[in-house]
Amino acid sequence: CACLQSGGHLVQSVASGAAALELLETAPFDVVLTDRSMPEMSGDRLALRIRERWPELPVLMLTGFGSLMQDEPPPPGVDQVIAKPATLRELCDAVAAAGGRRTA
């Protein structure tokens, strides 16, 4: 979160996929950044749920499995996979490319 904030983005962080879905119901967002491996709900499942409810909302997946996933299409509902560790520039470029607005 801090690295995206330092890049001029407003960031909301939550502890689970379910919490992300609840937050998305309360306010508009430009981009969702999720991990793939999470407790209770995987990033893959979260991306599908987001795509069903908000089909135009870009979903980026930041994952340690990113290097293994580079030669295949992203999971359904995911617009781009970003391999960990990612630099601030890589994250900011991915958010900008997905349509995230800069706020500073």
N, C-alpha and C positions, 0 to 999 in steps of 0.2 A: 504493500500500500504506500509506504513512504516514498519508494522510488517513483511511483506514478505521480504522487502528489508533488514531488520535487520537479517533475516534468510539466507541471501546470494543470493537472487533471484533478477534478473532484472525485473522491473515492469513497465508496461505502463498502464496508467489509462485514461479512456474516460468517457464522461458524458452521453452517450446513447448507445443503441443497434446499431443504425445506424452508429454511430461513430466507434463502435467496428468493424463492418463489413468493413468499409472503411479502418481502420488501418490494419486489417487482409489481405487486398489486397496488402499492401505495404511491408510487411516483414513476415518472418516465426515466429511462436510462438510455444512454447512447450505445453502450457496449457491455457485455458480461464477460468477465474473465474468470474461468473456473479451472480447478485441477481435475485430473482424471480420477485419481484414487482418493476417495473421501469416504468417511463413515456414513452409514445409513442410506446414502444415495450417491451413486457414482456421477462423475462429471458427464459421462455419456448419457445417463438417464436424465440428468438436469437439462442438458442441451435439447433432448427430445421434448421434454415438458415445456421448455421455453419456446421452442419452434412451434409447438401446437398452439400455445396461447398468444405468443407475440412473434408471428412468422418473419417479420422484418428486422427483429432485434439481432444484431451480430453477436455470435458467441465465439470467444477465443478460448482455447484449451492450453493451459500452461502445464506441462507434464514432464516428469522424468523419463517417460516412455517416448518422448518426442523424437529422439534420434531413430528409434525403432519404427516409428510411424511415418517417416519422411517419404518412403517409396510407395505409400498407399494413400488413397483418398482419406480425408478426415472422417471421423465417425459421423453418422447421421445427425444433423442439427448443429454441427460444429463448422464454423467458417474457416478457421485456421488453427493448426496445431503449432505451438511454440515449445521448443525443447528447453528443459531446465539444464543448467542454469542459464538464464537469459540476462542480457545486459539491459540497462535502463533504455538505451537507444533502441534495442530490439523490441522491447515492450511498447515504448512510445510510438515507434513506427508501425507496429501491428495495430495498436489502438487507433492511430490516425488513419491507416488504410481501411480499417473496418468502419470508419465514420465517426469515431469519437471526436468530440470537439475539444479544442484546447481552451482552457478557461483563464490562463494567465500568460 
